[in-house]
Amino acid sequence: MTDEMRDDRIDREIRRFLAFQAEDVGGAPSALDMTARIASSSTRAGRIGRGTRPQLVWIVLAGLLVAALLGAIAVGARLLREDTALVVLPTPSASPQMTVVPTEPLAPAYEAVFVRFAEATGLSEDIVVIAVDAQGNERELVQLPTDERAGAGFRPNLLTEGAAFSTTGLLAIPRSIGSYRYHWEIFDLNSPNPTPLEIAGITQDFDHRTPNFEGNRRPSPFWGPADEAAIPWYNRGLSGNQWHISFVDGRSGSIETVDVLEHPDDASDRIVPYWAADQSGILMSTSAGPRHLLRDGRLAEPTVEFMSDGHSRPFNSNGVAAPSSDDNADGPLGELLANGRQISDIAWSAAGDGLWLALSSSDETQVVAVSELGGLVESTALVFDPGPTGAIRVDGHLIGLAPDDSMIVLSSDPVMPAEVGEFTQRDLTPSLLVPETGGQFDVEGSFAGWLEVTP
Amino acid sequence: MTVERVAELLPARSDAAIAAFVAEHYDRLLRLARLVCRDASDAADAVQSALEQAWRKRAALNDEARMRPWLDRIVAREAIRISKRRQSLLGRLLTPVQNVTWIEPGDQRASDPQTFVALRAAFVRLSPDQRAVVALHLHLGYSVAETAAIVGAPDETVRSRLRVATQLLRAELEESRP
């Protein structure tokens, strides 16, 4: 028997098994029962409850009891804010009436926030904002209004890719306003019914949008202290693109715009998604080194610390770029390189004294590993199958790092061989990695930022 | 049960329309969800959720010919979502042990019980994403491109998932041979 005949026979057996397995639906409701459930749900607002499983009743009751207890404790401690859809960490405030007892502060926990389209309904699609925790559990934060937000006629997820989310619950997202043009709107997801706050004065072409600060892609908004966003944008001029940075108050929508005179349309001059800790401006990476772009448009030597907004972290708080593998052949990275590993992306760790590395191997096992060099050494791996395309390896890109390094969002892009003109295909499904547990989860949608939640 | 029979049992016109809608699609959707989910209860939940969504939004679908792939898409994604939730640590803690219907070698339902035991063991080990593409491509007969559109992943990702899944199933099958 030839291999081909054997494969055919095996495939037939697999198909027979699938048909058999698909029929194994004992215990599922009948069509009539299902009709009754759906008819029931269609007559009342909201979602219908699923078929109840008796075994779950006790668990649900116990869960409700625990939730009630936790709720009472939380209310007693005045930790809950009124009329909020999200529970975020409250801003600490001094209270002279309180006796301060020194305690170990609770470390914030984070959830990765993604924006994606809900199920398609013809040409109109709703946008859903979801948060994913370290166990890979998804929860819907909000579903945003539909209609023209879908950008009908263009690439389906065009408008979700530029979305940027602040740790305090503000979402900046582009809205289509006509042929290949859009403007920015901000939603406060702490509100039960968020309404768009339109940012005046910025209108962009679609090619401005920039997912996740990968490689040389152009940046979209990034959030800084006090719920302020910096929005880089440009308009086209006779002598080239004219770049601007707008500093936008995410609560009021007030905007200050400065021109960026000498920059930054090439890889050597980059707007970096970091804010100065004192809100005096943002960080730029230039061929002359890191620069502090002030609110009046002047460039200065950086003398303050800069804070990453939780996307990739190629610079530390002093504006120092992470070493490249080219610069480090004799350093700690040299051993990895000598073992035939390709280093596809490097970022600083949150503490600034270590490095996150996205590695890829060029052998047939095709593993993307993420490791930290420096203090703790953690690693997790994402197995990649090159598929029939003949990709020679996969490049991992660090799209986002949680402010405490507890989670990483990674894209894994197949690299095609040189004979077809080596290029990287972008995989649109990002993976959420949890180094401490080794968990890895594929998440549909575009990464937008991190939500700070009470532990 | 026929469409007419279901409709007879429900008095209101809108309910009859729902009944016809469910009767036309339910069996196929339940089988698809069953392949993605690990048990029939989750599969039924996925189908219910999908049919609710579809019923609410059906007016937006102008082309009746697109109804089947549209429904399959909603069900497949819902089934993947539910399966992933079950696989999470929290999901595993909260989900009671299922009543497993295992195929014993003497099970007369299977033409080759040993093969089916091996395949079933391997199939359960696939990820929900892999089970979905296997179900859509190998069971329902969608092309790779159509499968990619249904699950919302690039073609190459779907090919990759199919390749890994079928390799695993084949390997398990080969090992089960005496």
Interface residues (C-beta under 8 A of the other chain):
Chain A: D7 I10 D11 E13 I14 R15 R16 F17 L18 A19 F20 Q21 A22 E23 D24 V25 G26 G27 A28 P29 S30 A31 L32 M34 T35 R37 I38 A39 S41 S42 R47 I48 R50 G51 R53 Q55 L56 I59 G63 E119 A120 T121 G122 S124 Q135 G136 N137 E138 F384 D385 P386 G387 P388 T389 P414 Q425 D427 L428 T429 F441 D442 E444
Chain B: M1 V6 L9 L10 A12 S14 D15 I18 A19 V22 A23 Y26 D27 L30 R31 L32 R34 L35 D39 A40 S41 A43 A44 D45 V47 Q48 S49 L51 E52 Q53 W55 R56 K57 A60 L61 N62 W70 R73 I74 R77 R81 K84 R85 Q87 S88 L89 L90 G91 L94 P96 T101 R109 A110 S111 D112 T115 F116 L119 R120 F123 D129 V134 A135 L138 H139 G152 A153 P154 E156 T157 R159 S160 R161 R163 V164 T166 L169 R170 L173 E174
